[in-house]
Amino acid sequence: MASAETKREIKQMIVEQLFLPIAPEEIEDTAPLMDTYGVDSVALFSLIVGLETVYGLTIEESEFRLAYFLDVESIANFVETKTKGE
């Protein structure tokens, strides 16, 4: 399970990258981003760029799996796994 700090950072980044009219703490950890917040392929690309910027990651095309970006929890788990491996 991802840390609360990582999830908080990701929620903040999601609100900023997607210009959502809500506070980061209103985003539920397991709320489906596509269904709940209208994240589409363009928004998803924006989130990936945000993750690369915030965490200094390089996300290779071969690493992209929709399952990693379904909700805040899955994104946070992916980020923590990726940052531990680099």
Summary of the structure (lengths in Angstrom):
residues: 86
radius of gyration: 11.7
end to end distance: 18.9
largest distance: 34.1
contacts: 225
relative contact order: 0.21
helix: 69%
strand: 0%
